[in-house]
Amino acid sequence: MEQDVSLLSQNQKDMQTILGSGGAIGTDLAKALTKYTDKIRLVSRNPKKVNQNDELFPADLADREMVFKAVEGSEVVYLTIGFEYKLTVWQEKWPTLMRNLIDACSEHKAKLVFFDNIYMYDKGHLSHMTEETPVNPCSKKGLIRAGIANNLTDAYKTNKVKALIARSADFYGPGINNSLLTEMVYKNFKKGKAANWIGTTGKIHNFTYTPDAALATALLGNTPDAYNQVWHLPTERTNLTGKQWIELFASEMKVPVKIQVLPVWMMGVLGLFLPVMKEMKEMAYQSELDYFFDSTKFETRFNLHPTSPREAVKAIVQEG
């Protein structure tokens, strides 16, 4: 993603804290934040340094007191945590964490940046999602995401906290294991197997590249007038179908194009043996419909544009 360096602050600011620093976005975000500050706090159960001067803060974020301690002294707090992909875990942990974090940021006068997904959007609008897409979740996980996003929106509309929502499509990137493209396409091709896909390979599905998402999230967090609104993070708009994504990986990896499509009904059967399939079934509608995530608002405001799919796939393959 190209950057206009004139947009980048040259001032060293106070502490910026990442909650969930070991996740898919946390590492790249820690790297991106060095453009804005040399005071970066990484918070997780077992945080590991990304930059030489990072402050490590081990914490169980299910503990309200630990959340307050993690936030204390921060100018900006980034919520990038990824809980276990299980409905009961989400029901228990997400609302509590968001409530505690809003309270902590309010008390310590810290700004809050929430890295979010699109589960809450009305599935009738997946073919063209913008920041104005209606919130009307059709899944239990979507209801949870809608609830916590609404809690945060209410908090900044009532001036309890200054916050923004940085929303991503399904993501992919180097070293990211919990990605549809990595798990079902890249890793299968690497093992000499056919790529897997859910539903149909003929529908459009765009993906957010994690290094782009991290750079954009850091920029938003350090842009005063970006707060108290929702932003779609920069995402390619080449309208590739599932089949074309698979072909792109096959071309870069120099392997034959082999595809095995998994019908949605089969996920229920496999869920008897693989619990994650049971958890994924309610989200399968996203693979049966065109899925286009529009980031025009961000790209226009900041003149930053996403990495092309071919460049991104090449980086994933080279990472190995």
Phi and psi in degrees as GROMACS dihedral restraints (atoms count N, CA, C in turn):
[ dihedral_restraints ]
;  ai    aj    ak    al  type     phi  dphi    fc
    3     4     5     6     1   -72.8    20    10
    4     5     6     7     1   144.6    20    10
    6     7     8     9     1  -123.3    20    10
    7     8     9    10     1   140.4    20    10
    9    10    11    12     1   -90.2    20    10
   10    11    12    13     1   103.4    20    10
   12    13    14    15     1   -63.6    20    10
   13    14    15    16     1   -19.5    20    10
   15    16    17    18     1   -66.2    20    10
   16    17    18    19     1   -18.4    20    10
   18    19    20    21     1   -83.0    20    10
   19    20    21    22     1   -13.3    20    10
   21    22    23    24     1   -87.4    20    10
   22    23    24    25     1   129.4    20    10
   24    25    26    27     1   -66.6    20    10
   25    26    27    28     1   137.3    20    10
   27    28    29    30     1   -97.8    20    10
   28    29    30    31     1    -1.9    20    10
   30    31    32    33     1   -87.0    20    10
   31    32    33    34     1   140.9    20    10
   33    34    35    36     1   -84.0    20    10
   34    35    36    37     1   120.3    20    10
   36    37    38    39     1  -105.1    20    10
   37    38    39    40     1  -172.6    20    10
   39    40    41    42     1   -78.7    20    10
   40    41    42    43     1  -173.1    20    10
   42    43    44    45     1   -57.5    20    10
   43    44    45    46     1   134.4    20    10
   45    46    47    48     1  -120.7    20    10
   46    47    48    49     1   129.6    20    10
   48    49    50    51     1  -118.7    20    10
   49    50    51    52     1   135.5    20    10
   51    52    53    54     1  -111.2    20    10
   52    53    54    55     1   116.1    20    10
   54    55    56    57     1   -93.0    20    10
   55    56    57    58     1   113.9    20    10
   57    58    59    60     1    96.0    20    10
   58    59    60    61     1    43.9    20    10
   60    61    62    63     1   -69.9    20    10
   61    62    63    64     1   -16.0    20    10
   63    64    65    66     1   -94.8    20    10
   64    65    66    67     1     5.7    20    10
   66    67    68    69     1   -84.0    20    10
   67    68    69    70     1  -168.6    20    10
   69    70    71    72     1   -61.7    20    10
   70    71    72    73     1   -33.4    20    10
   72    73    74    75     1  -100.7    20    10
   73    74    75    76     1   -28.5    20    10
   75    76    77    78     1   -54.8    20    10
   76    77    78    79     1   -44.1    20    10
   78    79    80    81     1   -65.1    20    10
   79    80    81    82     1   -48.7    20    10
   81    82    83    84     1   -64.4    20    10
   82    83    84    85     1   -34.8    20    10
   84    85    86    87     1   -65.9    20    10
   85    86    87    88     1   -41.2    20    10
   87    88    89    90     1   -59.6    20    10
   88    89    90    91     1   -39.0    20    10
   90    91    92    93     1   -66.2    20    10
   91    92    93    94     1   -42.8    20    10
   93    94    95    96     1   -67.4    20    10
   94    95    96    97     1   -31.3    20    10
   96    97    98    99     1   -69.9    20    10
   97    98    99   100     1   -16.7    20    10
   99   100   101   102     1   -63.7    20    10
  100   101   102   103     1   -15.7    20    10
  102   103   104   105     1   -71.9    20    10
  103   104   105   106     1   -17.6    20    10
  105   106   107   108     1  -117.2    20    10
  106   107   108   109     1   -24.2    20    10
  108   109   110   111     1  -157.7    20    10
  109   110   111   112     1   155.4    20    10
  111   112   113   114     1  -106.9    20    10
  112   113   114   115     1    12.3    20    10
  114   115   116   117     1  -117.5    20    10
  115   116   117   118     1    96.1    20    10
  117   118   119   120     1  -123.6    20    10
  118   119   120   121     1   125.7    20    10
  120   121   122   123     1  -107.7    20    10
  121   122   123   124     1   126.7    20    10
  123   124   125   126     1  -106.4    20    10
  124   125   126   127     1   122.4    20    10
  126   127   128   129     1  -119.8    20    10
  127   128   129   130     1   123.5    20    10
  129   130   131   132     1  -167.4    20    10
  130   131   132   133     1  -178.2    20    10
  132   133   134   135     1   -62.5    20    10
  133   134   135   136     1   -41.3    20    10
  135   136   137   138     1  -137.3    20    10
  136   137   138   139     1    72.4    20    10
  138   139   140   141     1   -66.7    20    10
  139   140   141   142     1   147.3    20    10
  141   142   143   144     1  -128.0    20    10
  142   143   144   145     1   143.3    20    10
  144   145   146   147     1   -63.9    20    10
  145   146   147   148     1   139.7    20    10
  147   148   149   150     1  -106.5    20    10
  148   149   150   151     1   -44.3    20    10
  150   151   152   153     1  -111.7    20    10
  151   152   153   154     1   155.5    20    10
  153   154   155   156     1   -56.5    20    10
  154   155   156   157     1   -38.3    20    10
  156   157   158   159     1   -97.7    20    10
  157   158   159   160     1    12.4    20    10
  159   160   161   162     1   -60.2    20    10
  160   161   162   163     1   140.9    20    10
  162   163   164   165     1   -93.0    20    10
  163   164   165   166     1   127.1    20    10
  165   166   167   168     1   -96.7    20    10
  166   167   168   169     1   132.2    20    10
  168   169   170   171     1  -133.8    20    10
  169   170   171   172     1    89.7    20    10
  171   172   173   174     1   -66.1    20    10
  172   173   174   175     1   133.2    20    10
  174   175   176   177     1  -159.8    20    10
  175   176   177   178     1   148.5    20    10
  177   178   179   180     1   -97.4    20    10
  178   179   180   181     1   107.8    20    10
  180   181   182   183     1   -76.3    20    10
  181   182   183   184     1     1.9    20    10
  183   184   185   186     1   -79.7    20    10
  184   185   186   187     1   -11.7    20    10
  186   187   188   189     1   -95.2    20    10
  187   188   189   190     1   116.0    20    10
  189   190   191   192     1   -57.4    20    10
  190   191   192   193     1   -43.1    20    10
  192   193   194   195     1   -62.1    20    10
  193   194   195   196     1   -38.7    20    10
  195   196   197   198     1   -67.5    20    10
  196   197   198   199     1   -34.8    20    10
  198   199   200   201     1   -62.1    20    10
  199   200   201   202     1   -44.8    20    10
  201   202   203   204     1   -62.8    20    10
  202   203   204   205     1   -41.0    20    10
  204   205   206   207     1   -66.8    20    10
  205   206   207   208     1   -38.0    20    10
  207   208   209   210     1   -66.5    20    10
  208   209   210   211     1   -34.1    20    10
  210   211   212   213     1   -80.9    20    10
  211   212   213   214     1   -29.5    20    10
  213   214   215   216     1   -52.5    20    10
  214   215   216   217     1   130.1    20    10
  216   217   218   219     1    85.9    20    10
  217   218   219   220     1     0.2    20    10
  219   220   221   222     1   -89.7    20    10
  220   221   222   223     1   141.6    20    10
  222   223   224   225     1   -85.1    20    10
  223   224   225   226     1   -43.3    20    10
  225   226   227   228     1  -132.2    20    10
  226   227   228   229     1   137.3    20    10
  228   229   230   231     1  -119.6    20    10
  229   230   231   232     1   129.7    20    10
  231   232   233   234     1  -108.8    20    10
  232   233   234   235     1   123.4    20    10
  234   235   236   237     1   -98.8    20    10
  235   236   237   238     1   104.5    20    10
  237   238   239   240     1  -124.4    20    10
  238   239   240   241     1    15.9    20    10
  240   241   242   243     1   -65.9    20    10
  241   242   243   244     1   146.9    20    10
  243   244   245   246     1  -123.7    20    10
  244   245   246   247     1   104.3    20    10
  246   247   248   249     1   -72.9    20    10
  247   248   249   250     1   160.9    20    10
  249   250   251   252     1   -48.6    20    10
  250   251   252   253     1   136.5    20    10
  252   253   254   255     1   -77.7    20    10
  253   254   255   256     1    74.5    20    10
  255   256   257   258     1  -147.3    20    10
  256   257   258   259     1   128.9    20    10
  258   259   260   261     1   -55.9    20    10
  259   260   261   262     1   -46.4    20    10
  261   262   263   264     1   -62.6    20    10
  262   263   264   265     1   -35.4    20    10
  264   265   266   267     1   -66.9    20    10
  265   266   267   268     1   -45.3    20    10
  267   268   269   270     1   -61.4    20    10
  268   269   270   271     1   -43.9    20    10
  270   271   272   273     1   -61.5    20    10
  271   272   273   274     1   -36.3    20    10
  273   274   275   276     1   -79.1    20    10
  274   275   276   277     1   -43.1    20    10
  276   277   278   279     1   -96.6    20    10
  277   278   279   280     1   -37.7    20    10
  279   280   281   282     1   -64.0    20    10
  280   281   282   283     1   -52.3    20    10
  282   283   284   285     1   -61.1    20    10
  283   284   285   286     1   -38.4    20    10
  285   286   287   288     1   -65.2    20    10
  286   287   288   289     1   -45.9    20    10
  288   289   290   291     1   -63.1    20    10
  289   290   291   292     1   -44.9    20    10
  291   292   293   294     1   -62.4    20    10
  292   293   294   295     1   -42.1    20    10
  294   295   296   297     1   -62.1    20    10
  295   296   297   298     1   -46.7    20    10
  297   298   299   300     1   -65.2    20    10
  298   299   300   301     1   -38.3    20    10
  300   301   302   303     1   -70.8    20    10
  301   302   303   304     1   -39.8    20    10
  303   304   305   306     1   -60.3    20    10
  304   305   306   307     1   -44.6    20    10
  306   307   308   309     1   -62.4    20    10
  307   308   309   310     1   -42.3    20    10
  309   310   311   312     1   -66.4    20    10
  310   311   312   313     1   -44.2    20    10
  312   313   314   315     1   -66.5    20    10
  313   314   315   316     1   -35.4    20    10
  315   316   317   318     1   -64.5    20    10
  316   317   318   319     1   -46.3    20    10
  318   319   320   321     1   -65.0    20    10
  319   320   321   322     1   -40.3    20    10
  321   322   323   324     1   -96.9    20    10
  322   323   324   325     1     6.3    20    10
  324   325   326   327     1    57.4    20    10
  325   326   327   328     1    41.2    20    10
  327   328   329   330     1  -101.4    20    10
  328   329   330   331     1   142.5    20    10
  330   331   332   333     1   -80.8    20    10
  331   332   333   334     1   148.5    20    10
  333   334   335   336     1  -121.8    20    10
  334   335   336   337     1   128.8    20    10
  336   337   338   339     1  -116.6    20    10
  337   338   339   340     1   117.2    20    10
  339   340   341   342     1  -104.5    20    10
  340   341   342   343     1   117.5    20    10
  342   343   344   345     1   -83.9    20    10
  343   344   345   346     1   112.2    20    10
  345   346   347   348     1  -119.5    20    10
  346   347   348   349     1   172.0    20    10
  348   349   350   351     1  -121.4    20    10
  349   350   351   352     1  -166.2    20    10
  351   352   353   354     1  -109.8    20    10
  352   353   354   355     1    14.5    20    10
  354   355   356   357     1   -59.3    20    10
  355   356   357   358     1   -24.6    20    10
  357   358   359   360     1   -83.2    20    10
  358   359   360   361     1    -9.7    20    10
  360   361   362   363     1   -72.6    20    10
  361   362   363   364     1   149.1    20    10
  363   364   365   366     1   -62.9    20    10
  364   365   366   367     1   126.4    20    10
  366   367   368   369     1   -66.2    20    10
  367   368   369   370     1   -17.6    20    10
  369   370   371   372     1   -72.3    20    10
  370   371   372   373     1    -7.1    20    10
  372   373   374   375     1  -117.9    20    10
  373   374   375   376     1    14.7    20    10
  375   376   377   378     1   -64.4    20    10
  376   377   378   379     1   -24.8    20    10
  378   379   380   381     1   -70.7    20    10
  379   380   381   382     1   -14.8    20    10
  381   382   383   384     1  -158.2    20    10
  382   383   384   385     1    88.6    20    10
  384   385   386   387     1   -92.6    20    10
  385   386   387   388     1   128.0    20    10
  387   388   389   390     1  -127.3    20    10
  388   389   390   391     1  -179.3    20    10
  390   391   392   393     1   -65.3    20    10
  391   392   393   394     1   -14.8    20    10
  393   394   395   396     1   -99.2    20    10
  394   395   396   397     1     4.2    20    10
  396   397   398   399     1   -59.6    20    10
  397   398   399   400     1   136.4    20    10
  399   400   401   402     1   -59.8    20    10
  400   401   402   403     1   139.1    20    10
  402   403   404   405     1   -88.9    20    10
  403   404   405   406     1   112.9    20    10
  405   406   407   408     1  -158.2    20    10
  406   407   408   409     1    71.9    20    10
  408   409   410   411     1   -64.0    20    10
  409   410   411   412     1   144.1    20    10
  411   412   413   414     1  -112.6    20    10
  412   413   414   415     1    11.2    20    10
  414   415   416   417     1  -133.2    20    10
  415   416   417   418     1   160.8    20    10
  417   418   419   420     1   -68.2    20    10
  418   419   420   421     1   -38.3    20    10
  420   421   422   423     1   -67.7    20    10
  421   422   423   424     1   -35.4    20    10
  423   424   425   426     1   -63.8    20    10
  424   425   426   427     1   -36.8    20    10
  426   427   428   429     1   -62.9    20    10
  427   428   429   430     1   -39.6    20    10
  429   430   431   432     1   -64.8    20    10
  430   431   432   433     1   -46.6    20    10
  432   433   434   435     1   -63.5    20    10
  433   434   435   436     1   -39.0    20    10
  435   436   437   438     1   -63.8    20    10
  436   437   438   439     1   -40.2    20    10
  438   439   440   441     1   -63.1    20    10
  439   440   441   442     1   -46.0    20    10
  441   442   443   444     1   -72.9    20    10
  442   443   444   445     1   -34.0    20    10
  444   445   446   447     1   -66.2    20    10
  445   446   447   448     1   -40.2    20    10
  447   448   449   450     1   -64.7    20    10
  448   449   450   451     1   -38.6    20    10
  450   451   452   453     1   -59.9    20    10
  451   452   453   454     1   -42.7    20    10
  453   454   455   456     1   -70.0    20    10
  454   455   456   457     1   -42.1    20    10
  456   457   458   459     1   -59.9    20    10
  457   458   459   460     1   -45.3    20    10
  459   460   461   462     1   -60.2    20    10
  460   461   462   463     1   -38.0    20    10
  462   463   464   465     1   -66.0    20    10
  463   464   465   466     1   -40.8    20    10
  465   466   467   468     1   -81.3    20    10
  466   467   468   469     1   -26.4    20    10
  468   469   470   471     1   -69.7    20    10
  469   470   471   472     1   -27.3    20    10
  471   472   473   474     1   -96.3    20    10
  472   473   474   475     1     9.8    20    10
  474   475   476   477     1    63.6    20    10
  475   476   477   478     1    22.8    20    10
  477   478   479   480     1   -71.6    20    10
  478   479   480   481     1   -33.9    20    10
  480   481   482   483     1  -151.6    20    10
  481   482   483   484     1   151.4    20    10
  483   484   485   486     1   -93.4    20    10
  484   485   486   487     1   123.3    20    10
  486   487   488   489     1  -151.8    20    10
  487   488   489   490     1   165.4    20    10
  489   490   491   492     1  -146.0    20    10
  490   491   492   493     1   158.4    20    10
  492   493   494   495     1  -112.2    20    10
  493   494   495   496     1   120.3    20    10
  495   496   497   498     1  -102.8    20    10
  496   497   498   499     1   108.5    20    10
  498   499   500   501     1  -104.7    20    10
  499   500   501   502     1   136.8    20    10
  501   502   503   504     1  -119.3    20    10
  502   503   504   505     1   150.2    20    10
  504   505   506   507     1   -76.3    20    10
  505   506   507   508     1  -176.9    20    10
  507   508   509   510     1   -51.8    20    10
  508   509   510   511     1   140.2    20    10
  510   511   512   513     1  -114.6    20    10
  511   512   513   514     1   164.9    20    10
  513   514   515   516     1  -152.5    20    10
  514   515   516   517     1   157.2    20    10
  516   517   518   519     1   170.1    20    10
  517   518   519   520     1   169.8    20    10
  519   520   521   522     1   -60.3    20    10
  520   521   522   523     1   132.2    20    10
  522   523   524   525     1    75.5    20    10
  523   524   525   526     1     8.0    20    10
  525   526   527   528     1   -95.1    20    10
  526   527   528   529     1   116.1    20    10
  528   529   530   531     1   -89.8    20    10
  529   530   531   532     1   -32.1    20    10
  531   532   533   534     1   -91.7    20    10
  532   533   534   535     1    50.7    20    10
  534   535   536   537     1  -121.5    20    10
  535   536   537   538     1   138.3    20    10
  537   538   539   540     1   -54.0    20    10
  538   539   540   541     1   -47.5    20    10
  540   541   542   543     1   -65.9    20    10
  541   542   543   544     1   -39.5    20    10
  543   544   545   546     1   -68.7    20    10
  544   545   546   547     1   -49.6    20    10
  546   547   548   549     1   -71.8    20    10
  547   548   549   550     1   -41.5    20    10
  549   550   551   552     1   -97.7    20    10
  550   551   552   553     1   -19.4    20    10
  552   553   554   555     1  -114.3    20    10
  553   554   555   556     1   -67.4    20    10
  555   556   557   558     1   -57.8    20    10
  556   557   558   559     1   -51.6    20    10
  558   559   560   561     1   -66.0    20    10
  559   560   561   562     1   -35.6    20    10
  561   562   563   564     1   -66.8    20    10
  562   563   564   565     1   -45.2    20    10
  564   565   566   567     1   -60.8    20    10
  565   566   567   568     1   -38.5    20    10
  567   568   569   570     1   -63.5    20    10
  568   569   570   571     1   -30.5    20    10
  570   571   572   573     1   -89.5    20    10
  571   572   573   574     1     2.4    20    10
  573   574   575   576     1    81.4    20    10
  574   575   576   577     1    13.6    20    10
  576   577   578   579     1   -98.9    20    10
  577   578   579   580     1   171.5    20    10
  579   580   581   582     1   -75.4    20    10
  580   581   582   583     1   147.2    20    10
  582   583   584   585     1   -67.5    20    10
  583   584   585   586     1   144.0    20    10
  585   586   587   588     1  -102.0    20    10
  586   587   588   589     1   149.2    20    10
  588   589   590   591     1  -147.5    20    10
  589   590   591   592     1   149.0    20    10
  591   592   593   594     1  -101.8    20    10
  592   593   594   595     1   135.0    20    10
  594   595   596   597     1    84.3    20    10
  595   596   597   598     1   -92.0    20    10
  597   598   599   600     1  -146.6    20    10
  598   599   600   601     1   144.4    20    10
  600   601   602   603     1   -90.4    20    10
  601   602   603   604     1    -0.2    20    10
  603   604   605   606     1   -93.1    20    10
  604   605   606   607     1     1.0    20    10
  606   607   608   609     1   -97.6    20    10
  607   608   609   610     1   147.6    20    10
  609   610   611   612     1   -66.6    20    10
  610   611   612   613     1   138.5    20    10
  612   613   614   615     1  -151.5    20    10
  613   614   615   616     1   108.0    20    10
  615   616   617   618     1   -97.1    20    10
  616   617   618   619     1   158.1    20    10
  618   619   620   621     1  -131.1    20    10
  619   620   621   622     1   147.0    20    10
  621   622   623   624     1   -92.1    20    10
  622   623   624   625     1   128.4    20    10
  624   625   626   627     1   -81.4    20    10
  625   626   627   628     1   123.9    20    10
  627   628   629   630     1   -59.5    20    10
  628   629   630   631     1   -40.1    20    10
  630   631   632   633     1   -61.0    20    10
  631   632   633   634     1   -36.7    20    10
  633   634   635   636     1   -64.5    20    10
  634   635   636   637     1   -44.0    20    10
  636   637   638   639     1   -60.8    20    10
  637   638   639   640     1   -41.4    20    10
  639   640   641   642     1   -66.4    20    10
  640   641   642   643     1   -46.6    20    10
  642   643   644   645     1   -59.4    20    10
  643   644   645   646     1   -42.2    20    10
  645   646   647   648     1   -69.5    20    10
  646   647   648   649     1   -39.4    20    10
  648   649   650   651     1   -64.6    20    10
  649   650   651   652     1   -41.5    20    10
  651   652   653   654     1   -63.1    20    10
  652   653   654   655     1   -41.6    20    10
  654   655   656   657     1   -63.6    20    10
  655   656   657   658     1   -44.9    20    10
  657   658   659   660     1   -60.8    20    10
  658   659   660   661     1   -44.1    20    10
  660   661   662   663     1   -62.2    20    10
  661   662   663   664     1   -21.8    20    10
  663   664   665   666     1  -111.6    20    10
  664   665   666   667     1    21.7    20    10
  666   667   668   669     1  -118.4    20    10
  667   668   669   670     1   104.1    20    10
  669   670   671   672     1   -53.0    20    10
  670   671   672   673     1   -40.2    20    10
  672   673   674   675     1   -84.5    20    10
  673   674   675   676     1     6.3    20    10
  675   676   677   678     1   -84.7    20    10
  676   677   678   679     1   -11.2    20    10
  678   679   680   681     1   -78.3    20    10
  679   680   681   682     1   162.7    20    10
  681   682   683   684     1    64.6    20    10
  682   683   684   685     1    38.6    20    10
  684   685   686   687     1  -159.8    20    10
  685   686   687   688     1   173.3    20    10
  687   688   689   690     1  -104.2    20    10
  688   689   690   691     1   140.0    20    10
  690   691   692   693     1  -129.6    20    10
  691   692   693   694     1   134.1    20    10
  693   694   695   696     1   -86.2    20    10
  694   695   696   697     1   128.4    20    10
  696   697   698   699     1   -74.8    20    10
  697   698   699   700     1   150.2    20    10
  699   700   701   702     1   -58.4    20    10
  700   701   702   703     1   126.1    20    10
  702   703   704   705     1  -139.9    20    10
  703   704   705   706     1   135.0    20    10
  705   706   707   708     1   -55.7    20    10
  706   707   708   709     1   149.9    20    10
  708   709   710   711     1  -128.0    20    10
  709   710   711   712     1    35.8    20    10
  711   712   713   714     1   -84.6    20    10
  712   713   714   715     1     1.0    20    10
  714   715   716   717     1    57.6    20    10
  715   716   717   718     1    42.8    20    10
  717   718   719   720     1   -75.0    20    10
  718   719   720   721     1   141.5    20    10
  720   721   722   723     1   -85.7    20    10
  721   722   723   724     1   170.0    20    10
  723   724   725   726     1   -55.5    20    10
  724   725   726   727     1   -43.6    20    10
  726   727   728   729     1   -61.4    20    10
  727   728   729   730     1   -40.6    20    10
  729   730   731   732     1   -69.1    20    10
  730   731   732   733     1   -35.2    20    10
  732   733   734   735     1   -61.6    20    10
  733   734   735   736     1   -44.9    20    10
  735   736   737   738     1   -61.8    20    10
  736   737   738   739     1   -42.4    20    10
  738   739   740   741     1   -64.3    20    10
  739   740   741   742     1   -35.9    20    10
  741   742   743   744     1   -65.0    20    10
  742   743   744   745     1   -43.4    20    10
  744   745   746   747     1   -64.9    20    10
  745   746   747   748     1   -43.3    20    10
  747   748   749   750     1   -61.1    20    10
  748   749   750   751     1   -40.9    20    10
  750   751   752   753     1   -64.2    20    10
  751   752   753   754     1   -45.9    20    10
  753   754   755   756     1   -68.1    20    10
  754   755   756   757     1   -33.1    20    10
  756   757   758   759     1   -90.2    20    10
  757   758   759   760     1    -6.5    20    10
  759   760   761   762     1    57.5    20    10
  760   761   762   763     1    50.8    20    10
  762   763   764   765     1  -127.3    20    10
  763   764   765   766     1   158.2    20    10
  765   766   767   768     1   -65.0    20    10
  766   767   768   769     1   150.0    20    10
  768   769   770   771     1   -80.0    20    10
  769   770   771   772     1   105.5    20    10
  771   772   773   774     1  -124.8    20    10
  772   773   774   775     1   129.1    20    10
  774   775   776   777     1  -131.9    20    10
  775   776   777   778     1   134.2    20    10
  777   778   779   780     1  -121.0    20    10
  778   779   780   781     1   115.1    20    10
  780   781   782   783     1   -91.0    20    10
  781   782   783   784     1   131.1    20    10
  783   784   785   786     1  -100.5    20    10
  784   785   786   787     1   112.5    20    10
  786   787   788   789     1   -62.6    20    10
  787   788   789   790     1   148.4    20    10
  789   790   791   792     1   -60.0    20    10
  790   791   792   793     1   -38.6    20    10
  792   793   794   795     1   -62.7    20    10
  793   794   795   796     1   -28.4    20    10
  795   796   797   798     1   -68.4    20    10
  796   797   798   799     1   -23.9    20    10
  798   799   800   801     1   -63.4    20    10
  799   800   801   802     1   -34.7    20    10
  801   802   803   804     1   -65.0    20    10
  802   803   804   805     1   -39.1    20    10
  804   805   806   807     1   -67.3    20    10
  805   806   807   808     1   -47.6    20    10
  807   808   809   810     1   -64.5    20    10
  808   809   810   811     1   -26.7    20    10
  810   811   812   813     1   -63.1    20    10
  811   812   813   814     1   -19.6    20    10
  813   814   815   816     1   -68.4    20    10
  814   815   816   817     1   -25.1    20    10
  816   817   818   819     1  -112.8    20    10
  817   818   819   820     1   -30.0    20    10
  819   820   821   822     1  -122.4    20    10
  820   821   822   823     1    97.2    20    10
  822   823   824   825     1   -52.7    20    10
  823   824   825   826     1   -32.4    20    10
  825   826   827   828     1   -63.8    20    10
  826   827   828   829     1   -31.4    20    10
  828   829   830   831     1   -65.7    20    10
  829   830   831   832     1   -38.5    20    10
  831   832   833   834     1   -62.3    20    10
  832   833   834   835     1   -40.2    20    10
  834   835   836   837     1   -69.0    20    10
  835   836   837   838     1   -31.3    20    10
  837   838   839   840     1   -82.1    20    10
  838   839   840   841     1   -20.0    20    10
  840   841   842   843     1   -58.0    20    10
  841   842   843   844     1   -41.1    20    10
  843   844   845   846     1   -67.8    20    10
  844   845   846   847     1   -16.0    20    10
  846   847   848   849     1   -97.7    20    10
  847   848   849   850     1     1.9    20    10
  849   850   851   852     1   -64.2    20    10
  850   851   852   853     1   -19.9    20    10
  852   853   854   855     1   -58.0    20    10
  853   854   855   856     1   -25.4    20    10
  855   856   857   858     1   -68.1    20    10
  856   857   858   859     1   -19.8    20    10
  858   859   860   861     1   -95.6    20    10
  859   860   861   862     1    -8.7    20    10
  861   862   863   864     1   -99.8    20    10
  862   863   864   865     1    -4.0    20    10
  864   865   866   867     1  -126.9    20    10
  865   866   867   868     1   155.8    20    10
  867   868   869   870     1   -60.8    20    10
  868   869   870   871     1   137.4    20    10
  870   871   872   873     1  -131.1    20    10
  871   872   873   874     1   100.6    20    10
  873   874   875   876     1  -126.2    20    10
  874   875   876   877     1   121.2    20    10
  876   877   878   879     1  -107.5    20    10
  877   878   879   880     1   113.4    20    10
  879   880   881   882     1   -96.8    20    10
  880   881   882   883     1   120.0    20    10
  882   883   884   885     1  -112.0    20    10
  883   884   885   886     1    29.9    20    10
  885   886   887   888     1   -57.7    20    10
  886   887   888   889     1   -40.4    20    10
  888   889   890   891     1   -56.6    20    10
  889   890   891   892     1   -49.3    20    10
  891   892   893   894     1   -66.3    20    10
  892   893   894   895     1   -47.9    20    10
  894   895   896   897     1   -62.0    20    10
  895   896   897   898     1   -37.3    20    10
  897   898   899   900     1   -70.5    20    10
  898   899   900   901     1   -42.8    20    10
  900   901   902   903     1   -66.4    20    10
  901   902   903   904     1   -40.3    20    10
  903   904   905   906     1  -111.0    20    10
  904   905   906   907     1    -4.8    20    10
  906   907   908   909     1    55.0    20    10
  907   908   909   910     1    40.1    20    10
  909   910   911   912     1  -116.4    20    10
  910   911   912   913     1   137.3    20    10
  912   913   914   915     1  -127.3    20    10
  913   914   915   916     1   145.8    20    10
  915   916   917   918     1   -70.3    20    10
  916   917   918   919     1   155.3    20    10
  918   919   920   921     1   -64.8    20    10
  919   920   921   922     1   141.5    20    10
  921   922   923   924     1   -68.7    20    10
  922   923   924   925     1   150.8    20    10
  924   925   926   927     1   -55.1    20    10
  925   926   927   928     1   -39.7    20    10
  927   928   929   930     1   -64.9    20    10
  928   929   930   931     1   -42.9    20    10
  930   931   932   933     1   -64.4    20    10
  931   932   933   934     1   -40.8    20    10
  933   934   935   936     1   -66.5    20    10
  934   935   936   937     1   -45.0    20    10
  936   937   938   939     1   -64.0    20    10
  937   938   939   940     1   -38.8    20    10
  939   940   941   942     1   -60.7    20    10
  940   941   942   943     1   -41.8    20    10
  942   943   944   945     1   -66.0    20    10
  943   944   945   946     1   -38.4    20    10
  945   946   947   948     1   -64.1    20    10
  946   947   948   949     1   -44.6    20    10
  948   949   950   951     1   -67.0    20    10
  949   950   951   952     1   -42.0    20    10
  951   952   953   954     1   -65.4    20    10
  952   953   954   955     1   -32.3    20    10
  954   955   956   957     1   -63.6    20    10
  955   956   957   958     1   -31.3    20    10
